Amino acid sequence: MSRGQALFLVGGLGSRLGDLTARTPKPLLPVAGRPFVEHLLDKAVSEGFDDLVLLAGYRHEAVEAYAGEWRGARLRVSVEPEPLDTAGAVAHARDLLDDQFLVVNGDTWFDFDWSGLTLADGIDGQIAARRVAPADRYETLEIAEGRVRAIRPRADLDEGLINGGVYRLRRAVFEGDAGRRSLERDVFPRLYADGRLGAAVMDGAFIDIGVPASLAQAGDLLRQAV
């Protein structure tokens, strides 16, 4: 059964990783013996997503080599003409988008059933949230009755609910958007203010590869997962 479309944000600079990303986009860095993005693509296909789109920017030539097919799923690449940030990259690809779709951060592994992240009536964006400890590296969410009630700035918290880097969104959210825009700083606060941002707390192995220490840990985690 087709679960539809999944987008992957793979265009960032990865500056916190220093020389590791000087020539290689962060999502293409090797993790557990393969480019990290390949683990994400495999997971999407295994859960029924058959239309995959890589949203590329920095060092996009390496990403474009993936265009065509991935394990039986269609795979397309959208290249931003300049750095557009996360929401800008989605908006730039609007001609490729279904009415609703999954979005996955290209530097995050969150191992739950992605097909279970759905949009209820009156909700235009749904965040997969994860409880982590400590939560000092992340903004935290307050969730009640399936909706985001507050987005808190980073603080020295022992634990908290964070944005897990996997979302379901409606195409209409990006109508009229142009230029550099962020999901976290622009789109989600707008949806939250309108009462149209939902969240579901999911459980599963979680890590991002944004800093060298977590990149090394991701290798151990994914070797156990495969």
C-alpha positions in Angstrom: 0.0 0.0 0.0 1.4 3.4 -1.0 2.0 5.9 1.8 2.6 8.7 -0.7 5.4 11.2 -0.8 8.4 11.8 1.4 10.7 14.8 1.2 14.2 14.9 2.6 16.0 18.1 3.6 19.6 17.6 2.4 20.7 21.1 1.4 22.3 22.5 4.6 25.9 23.5 5.0 26.7 21.3 8.0 29.1 23.9 9.4 29.3 22.4 12.9 31.0 19.4 11.4 33.9 21.5 10.2 36.2 19.9 7.6 34.0 16.7 7.3 31.5 18.7 5.2 34.0 20.7 3.2 33.4 18.6 0.1 30.5 16.4 1.1 26.9 17.3 2.1 26.2 16.4 5.7 23.5 13.8 4.8 25.9 12.0 2.5 28.6 11.5 5.2 29.3 7.8 5.8 27.4 6.3 8.8 27.5 2.6 9.4 29.3 2.0 6.1 26.9 4.0 3.9 25.9 7.6 3.2 23.5 8.6 6.0 20.7 9.6 3.5 20.6 6.0 2.2 19.4 4.7 5.6 16.6 7.3 5.5 15.6 6.4 1.9 15.6 2.7 2.8 13.3 3.3 5.8 10.9 5.4 3.7 10.6 2.7 1.1 10.2 -0.1 3.7 7.3 1.8 5.2 5.5 2.2 1.8 6.6 5.7 0.6 7.0 5.4 -3.2 7.6 9.0 -4.2 10.8 10.4 -2.8 12.2 13.9 -3.3 15.6 15.1 -2.1 15.7 18.9 -1.5 19.3 19.7 -2.3 21.5 22.8 -2.1 25.0 22.7 -0.9 27.2 20.4 -3.0 24.0 19.4 -4.9 25.9 17.6 -7.6 26.5 14.7 -5.3 22.8 14.5 -4.4 21.7 14.7 -8.0 23.4 11.4 -8.6 20.6 9.7 -6.7 17.9 10.9 -9.2 15.9 8.1 -10.9 14.8 5.2 -8.7 15.5 3.9 -5.2 14.5 0.3 -4.5 11.5 0.6 -6.7 10.4 4.0 -5.6 10.6 7.1 -7.8 13.3 9.5 -6.6 13.6 13.1 -7.8 15.9 15.9 -6.8 14.9 19.6 -6.4 17.9 22.0 -6.3 17.5 25.4 -4.7 19.1 28.2 -6.7 20.4 29.8 -3.5 20.3 28.9 0.2 16.6 29.0 1.0 16.5 27.3 4.4 14.1 24.4 5.2 10.7 26.0 4.4 12.2 27.8 1.4 13.5 24.5 0.0 10.0 22.9 0.3 8.3 25.9 -1.3 10.8 25.9 -4.2 9.8 22.3 -4.9 6.0 23.1 -4.8 5.4 21.9 -8.4 6.5 18.4 -7.4 4.4 18.2 -4.2 1.3 16.2 -3.4 -1.5 17.8 -1.4 0.2 16.5 1.7 3.5 14.8 2.3 6.1 13.7 4.8 9.2 15.8 5.5 12.3 14.3 7.1 15.4 16.2 8.3 18.3 14.8 6.3 20.6 14.8 9.4 18.2 13.0 11.8 17.4 9.4 12.5 14.1 8.8 14.3 13.1 5.2 14.2 9.3 5.1 14.5 6.7 4.1 11.9 6.6 7.2 9.7 3.4 6.1 8.0 1.7 6.6 11.4 2.2 10.4 11.3 -1.1 11.8 10.0 -3.0 15.0 9.7 -6.3 15.5 11.5 -9.0 17.9 10.3 -8.0 21.4 11.2 -4.3 20.5 11.4 -2.0 21.7 8.6 1.3 20.5 10.1 2.1 17.5 12.4 5.4 17.2 14.2 6.8 13.9 15.5 7.9 14.8 19.0 10.4 12.8 21.1 11.1 12.9 24.8 14.9 13.3 25.4 17.1 13.8 28.4 18.8 16.1 28.6 17.0 18.5 26.3 19.5 21.4 26.4 20.4 21.3 22.7 16.9 21.8 21.5 13.8 23.9 21.6 11.0 22.1 23.5 7.3 21.7 22.9 4.3 21.8 25.1 1.6 19.5 23.8 -2.0 19.2 24.9 -4.9 17.3 23.1 -2.7 16.6 20.1 -1.8 20.3 19.4 1.3 22.3 20.1 0.4 24.8 22.9 3.9 26.4 23.2 7.3 26.3 21.6 10.0 27.1 24.2 13.5 28.3 23.5 16.6 26.2 24.3 17.2 26.0 28.1 19.1 23.9 30.5 16.4 21.2 31.0 16.9 17.8 32.4 14.3 16.4 29.9 11.7 17.7 27.5 9.7 17.0 24.3 11.5 18.1 21.2 10.9 18.3 17.5 12.1 15.0 16.2 12.8 16.1 12.7 9.9 14.3 11.0 6.8 16.1 9.9 3.6 15.8 7.9 2.5 19.0 6.1 -0.1 20.2 3.6 1.1 21.7 0.4 -1.3 24.7 0.9 1.0 25.8 3.8 3.6 26.9 1.2 1.3 28.7 -1.2 2.7 32.2 -1.8 5.9 31.5 0.2 9.0 32.6 -1.6 12.6 33.2 -0.6 14.5 32.1 2.5 12.2 30.8 5.1 12.6 28.3 8.0 10.1 25.6 9.1 11.2 26.0 12.7 11.4 29.8 12.8 8.7 30.9 10.3 6.2 28.1 9.4 5.7 26.3 12.7 5.2 29.5 14.8 2.6 30.7 12.3 0.7 27.4 12.4 1.0 27.3 16.2 -0.4 30.8 16.5 -3.4 29.8 14.3 -4.0 26.6 16.3 -3.2 24.4 13.3 0.0 22.8 14.4 -0.3 19.3 15.8 2.2 17.0 17.4 2.3 13.3 18.3 4.8 11.9 20.8 6.6 9.0 19.2 9.0 6.5 20.7 12.0 5.1 18.9 15.8 5.4 18.6 16.7 9.0 17.9 19.9 10.8 17.0 21.0 13.7 14.8 24.4 13.9 13.1 24.9 17.6 13.5 28.0 17.5 15.7 31.0 15.2 15.5 30.2 13.3 18.7 26.6 12.4 17.6 27.9 11.5 14.1 30.1 8.8 15.7 27.2 7.6 17.9 24.9 7.4 14.9 27.2 4.8 13.4 26.8 2.5 16.4 23.0 3.1 16.5 22.5 2.3 12.9 24.7 -0.8 12.9 22.4 -2.2 15.6 19.3 -1.2 13.6 20.2 -3.0 10.4 
